[in-house]
Amino acid sequence: MVKHLFKTSLSNIDDYKASENFWRNLCESILIKHQGQKHGWKIWLNVHFVDGSPFLDGNPIYSLISPDSKKGICINQKETTTEKFILEHGWINLGLLMKKISLKN
C-alpha cells in the first residue's frame, strides 16, 4: 500500500507548497549533492505567476536543467486517484535518441 504525502496538492495551497518543497528537496539531494554544482543544475520552467503565487496545476510542479550535461528533469504531479504508485511517463534523453519508459506498479 502506498502512503500518499499530499493527497490534496492540486486543490489545497498548503499541500501544494509542501509537495513543491518535497520535490525540490529530493531533486537537490539526488542531483545537486551527488553530482555537484559542476553540472550547473538550475531551475528550468516557471511554475509561478508574476505575483509569486504557484500555478497550482502540478504541470510541472518542479523542474531542473543542466545545460552542461544536456539533461533535465520535469516533474508533473496529478491529484491522487488510486492507492497505487504510478509513474506514468518518463523520458530519458540519450543525445538525439529519446527513449520513452513507462513504469506501473
Secondary structure, DSSP 8 states (H G I E B T S, - for coil): ----S-TTTTT-HHHHHHHHHHHHHHHIIIIIHHH-GGG--EE-S--B-TTS-B--S-TTSEEEEETTTTEEEEE------SSS-EEEEEEEEETTEEEEEEEE-
